[in-house]
């Protein structure tokens, strides 16, 4: 296959992993989240420094403790080092909230950067791109205290979801 065409395919596969990372956190899909990283990937967040295998239970418990979570990453800027390794940077926005003692939901909106290293590994059945190292850098955060509850507001009746465990009825495997 032409090298430029393969690189376009590889870019899309990396972008798909980044989108899968966001949605599997938001829907509390631990297996889907695990499929974004190689188990031996080095993960460096402020609250964690270690392997992806050890990070996954920590991050999934953290996300499950929230009443609401929402991740969005930009299209990554990607530089390929070879046919099997790449670096990327994505800007990310995260919003989350916890139930407060007064029954409201409050939390933070945060913006940061995901500095990722990628490897394409193969076995007999297939080859795939996954994160081989990640460093998250927080750039800013601001409180968001007036979050909607889980019932539609009669003045602005948009549906909301309460995702408090894996396996939500609205979650679709994509």
Secondary structure, DSSP 8 states (H G I E B T S, - for coil): --HHHHHHHHHHHHHHHHHHHHHHHHTT-HHHHHTTEEEEEEEEETTEEEEHHHHHHHHHHHHHTSSEEEEEE---EEEESSSSEEEEEEEEEEEEEEE-TTS-EEEEEEEEEEEEEEEEEE-SS-EEEEEEEEEEEEEEEEEE-----SS-BTTB--------SSS-TT----
